[in-house]
Amino acid sequence: MKAICLSLSLAAFSASASQVGSWSINAGLLGVSPKESSSYLNVVESVAGLPANSAGVTVNSNTQLGLIVDYQYSKDWSFSLVAATPFSHDIKVSGSAIDGLAIGNTKHLPPTLFANYYLPELAGFIQPFIGAGLNYTIFFSEDVDSELRQALTELEVITNSNQDLSLKLDNSFGLAWRAGMNLKLTDSWGAHLMLSQIDIDTTGQVQLDGSTIQSVDVAIDPLVWMAGVRYSF
């Protein structure tokens, strides 16, 4: 009887230990849904004769291919690095008589590093987790929309077709949290579900011939979700 108990104890210890120092890769769809707020387009309001504090900016949602690499360094804790193919967003005016006017578009990459804590397993195959971490969002390929150029031309802000109109967005560094679950289907394969929120704050600048003619602060703060397959090794 003692031998049987010892064997069972060793087996349980071995199963637990085998998780420590293991790697997992999660791949699937990763969606970003901005919950943005912004300062007002005070210069545009003044030039266009709009009421003060009536026009801000809005950013649309986007879904890309996501990849999360997990390293479990203890029974209860792991690190995760979240990456994705570049997200693309349209930036438009929100509010006032020019609501919906296209300002431009941008791409961004938001790599995020999380520390995760595993909660008690459910039903023998569901592993819930919570996590907190740091995000660095890189904006690139910013382009001004032709609608904005046309509007500024009609308002006589742009007086020459050869003038250069550009859009610049500052990179962002902020906190992030996540919660989700891993579903174990076999020893190596499973599914990964995750919901997170990221603190992304940026300043956008519309520039004419290199000089800023409108600056706006935007708190994007998106909800981020992922559904994908999981491979552990």
HELIX and SHEET records of a PDB file:
HELIX    1   1 LYS A    2  GLN A   19  1                                  18    
HELIX    2   2 ASN A   42  ALA A   48  1                                   7    
HELIX    3   3 SER A  146  GLU A  154  1                                   9    
SHEET    1   A11 GLY A  56  VAL A  59  0                                        
SHEET    2   A11 PHE A  87  SER A  94 -1                                        
SHEET    3   A11 ALA A 102  LEU A 109 -1                                        
SHEET    4   A11 ILE A 126  VAL A 144 -1                                        
SHEET    5   A11 THR A 112  TYR A 118 -1                                        
SHEET    6   A11 TRP A  77  ALA A  84 -1                                        
SHEET    7   A11 ASN A  62  GLN A  72 -1                                        
SHEET    8   A11 SER A  22  SER A  33 -1                                        
SHEET    9   A11 LEU A 223  SER A 232 -1                                        
SHEET   10   A11 TRP A 189  ILE A 198 -1                                        
SHEET   11   A11 SER A 172  LYS A 184 -1                                        
SHEET    1   B 4 SER A  37  SER A  38  0                                        
SHEET    2   B 4 SER A 211  ALA A 219 -1                                        
SHEET    3   B 4 ASP A 201  LEU A 208 -1                                        
SHEET    4   B 4 LEU A 165  LEU A 169 -1                                        
END                                                                             
